[in-house]
Amino acid sequence: MTDQRGGVVDESCVLTEGPWTHRFVGANGTRFHVVEAGTGPMVLFLHGFPEHWWAWNQMLPAVADAGFRAVAVDLRGYGASDKPPRGYDGYTLAADIAGLIRALGERSATLVGSGVGGMVAWTVASFHPALVRRLVVLGAPHPLRLRAAIFADPRGQFAASTPALKFQLPRYEHVLTRDGGAAVEEILRRWAGPRWAASPGFEAYAERCREAMRIPQAAFCALEGYRWAFRSVLRLHGYRFVRLMQKPLVTPTLQLHGAQDVAALPRTALGSGRYVVAPYEWRLLDGVGHFPHLEAPELVLGEILRWAKS
């Protein structure tokens, strides 16, 4: 691999060594890159956009030390996982995670998802409730709550979703990857809380995300999920998705949301509890943007462990 912010980048750039093990696991007809540490009940971490498994590098060893099997996955199309041209609809992404839980030899898992990964986690818990023991969602409204707010709150959530509207443009993936992935860093900075965006660790993290998004086909695949979400609104399979998601969740759910999240507004996320009939908790995090796991890692770690153990 050579990289001078414009050179050749391959999947090896995300295979960082550490107190964890890298594996490749087949599930739902796709090969997934997973990173795991520890033994015990499984806690499965799902990253958001424009990230990859490295979003959880601080969480994995800490959760493992607390007596859990901590596993982070590169979602379909990201990092070192397979990048098929199709399969970025809600049904398939949920089936990916359901299949992965089984392929890892587990009957169920605590799911922790952030951003896009949080939306996938909501869907897995809805479609495959027996596989999700507990659910922790960061910076992600329930998918139906987000859909409703985009249409009902034009000056709020619709305006906040403008970047995702741009993702609908053909070949927009080239915008993400040009200039060494500069647009990736711009998105991270726009969605982050001001405190984290100004911190010493922000640029190092952004650099990793820029690099991973320049792996061949990664940018195209990352945008396909957003494209499906918008295009499905007027299509039959989108209507069916909405009908299935209306079934109340029976998984105990903890929702953590940054008070300064400008990508998924707090007022949008706040209404998500109406879809959960199991125990549900909501916590708004002061001074935090769209990436609570990076902006307030100790607080989020404590909440994840509390919820997983309860």
Secondary structure as GFF3:
##gff-version 3
##sequence-region A 1 310
A	DSSP	three_ten_helix	11	14	.	.	.	ID=ss1
A	DSSP	beta_strand	21	27	.	.	.	ID=ss2
A	DSSP	beta_strand	30	37	.	.	.	ID=ss3
A	DSSP	beta_strand	42	46	.	.	.	ID=ss4
A	DSSP	three_ten_helix	53	56	.	.	.	ID=ss5
A	DSSP	alpha_helix	59	65	.	.	.	ID=ss6
A	DSSP	beta_strand	69	73	.	.	.	ID=ss7
A	DSSP	alpha_helix	90	103	.	.	.	ID=ss8
A	DSSP	beta_strand	109	114	.	.	.	ID=ss9
A	DSSP	alpha_helix	116	127	.	.	.	ID=ss10
A	DSSP	three_ten_helix	129	131	.	.	.	ID=ss11
A	DSSP	beta_strand	132	138	.	.	.	ID=ss12
A	DSSP	alpha_helix	143	152	.	.	.	ID=ss13
A	DSSP	pi_helix	154	158	.	.	.	ID=ss14
A	DSSP	alpha_helix	159	160	.	.	.	ID=ss15
A	DSSP	alpha_helix	162	166	.	.	.	ID=ss16
A	DSSP	alpha_helix	173	191	.	.	.	ID=ss17
A	DSSP	alpha_helix	194	197	.	.	.	ID=ss18
A	DSSP	alpha_helix	200	213	.	.	.	ID=ss19
A	DSSP	alpha_helix	218	231	.	.	.	ID=ss20
A	DSSP	three_ten_helix	232	234	.	.	.	ID=ss21
A	DSSP	alpha_helix	236	245	.	.	.	ID=ss22
A	DSSP	beta_strand	253	258	.	.	.	ID=ss23
A	DSSP	alpha_helix	266	269	.	.	.	ID=ss24
A	DSSP	three_ten_helix	270	275	.	.	.	ID=ss25
A	DSSP	beta_strand	280	285	.	.	.	ID=ss26
A	DSSP	alpha_helix	292	295	.	.	.	ID=ss27
A	DSSP	alpha_helix	297	309	.	.	.	ID=ss28
###
